[in-house]
Amino acid sequence: MSDPDLSAELRQALQEQSFGIQTYELTSDPFEHAIIKLLEGPSIMVKVTVQGWEVVEATTVVYPYTAPSTSRQRYETLDNLLRSNSPEYAAKESQKLQDKLNALFEQQR
């Protein structure tokens, strides 16, 4: 059985971070989780618990990309998990922040 608050957090976080992933699919067997296709190509299965976000399973890929870790490391947010497991997500997020700063700077002119 899944916690409604965690289910809502899972859905909201995926929507907010959709700019930096290819696709995601929500499933609930045996627990509610999401399969996220990273910008680099491989997919990761993630879940959120009261202890935080974690990668449950990851596909393997070949050099030069290093596959995400499934060492059960927990992250405070989905953003942190994606930043640690997807270099292209991190780059896209940085660009998004830079664009926002540039827009603020232009408003001040």
Secondary structure, 3 states (H helix, E strand, C coil): CCCHHHHHHHHHHHHHCHHHEEEEEEECCCCCEEEEEECCCCEEEEEEECCEEEEEEECCCCCCCCCCCCCCCEECCHHHHHHHHCHHHHHHHHHHHHHHHHHHHHHHC
